[in-house]
């Protein structure tokens, strides 16, 4: 007599229309996983007509496709995290208090990119700039804030590159 394993005719038909597989999910994530499954992911309707930012244009009532924001906004899921903004040092880059930043740790921190950096253990969002002498500056996008010079004595660690900003209006 054999024990365990698959048995012909065993199991209940599930709501998904295909075979299922048991997995271990942390208890803290169960509600999120159930919501994701219930809504069949997080795909939102994407309309075929564009919205005019100048003169109004006639609206078309047709959905072109659905858009999964995870696929659209997150290129490297395993290396991506979100962080909420505190402060106003980046307002001229369109980053405001309480905005949510999508940050990719897998991208190279090149000059001109907006980065998340830990300075002596404290996080900040700034634009990375390279000076002519090869040293780096962490530049605010608000003239009320001073640049932060990075030198050999600085305890700076770049956490990642900001790829998108989620800004509530």
Number of C-alpha atoms within 10 A of each C-alpha: 2 4 6 5 6 8 8 6 6 7 10 8 10 9 9 10 7 7 10 12 4 5 6 6 9 8 8 8 9 12 10 11 13 11 12 12 12 12 9 10 13 15 14 11 12 14 16 13 14 11 12 10 7 6 6 8 11 9 12 10 9 11 11 11 12 12 14 15 12 13 12 8 13 18 13 15 13 10 13 18 16 14 16 13 19 16 13 17 22 22 14 12 14 11 22 20 14 15 18 18 21 19 24 24 19 15 14 12 18 13 15 13 16 25 26 25 21 15 15 10 10 9 17 18 27 24 23 22 19 16 10 7 6 9 12 16 18 23 23 23 21 14 12 9 12 12 16 15 14 15 12 7 6 11 11 16 14 17 19 23 26 24 17 16 20 14 13 8 4
